[in-house]
Amino acid sequence: MKVGISSGAEADVADGYWFYERQSLGLGDYFGGIHEIIDGFHRSLSRRFPFGIYYTVEGEFVTVVAILDLRRDPLWIRDLLQDRK
């Protein structure tokens, strides 16, 4: 599966980013979809299920490295993520 984003949508995100970045340094990153870093990976939380999506951002590329049930042992999660670095 490939995901594309139109130039108009890119401009919308950029406008939103700068609006929130002017409100508080770093808030623009959160608006732009950058999530907190946990164990060296960005982590997005599922709203409905207890899962976390762990990913990296390098330039224009986002790589999802794990989608994990967060009810598991935190040490197991940390070890798995370290193995996937």
PEZIZI-V933289 format. One record per run of one state. SS is the DSSP state (hx for helix, st for strand, lp for the rest). FROM is the first residue (numbers start at 1). LEN is the number of residues. If there is no record, write none. Layout:
ss:SS from:FROM len:LEN
ss:SS from:FROM len:LEN
This chain:
ss:lp from:1 len:6
ss:hx from:7 len:17
ss:lp from:24 len:3
ss:hx from:27 len:5
ss:lp from:32 len:5
ss:st from:37 len:2
ss:lp from:39 len:2
ss:st from:41 len:5
ss:lp from:46 len:5
ss:st from:51 len:8
ss:lp from:59 len:2
ss:st from:61 len:9
ss:lp from:70 len:4
ss:hx from:74 len:10
ss:lp from:84 len:2
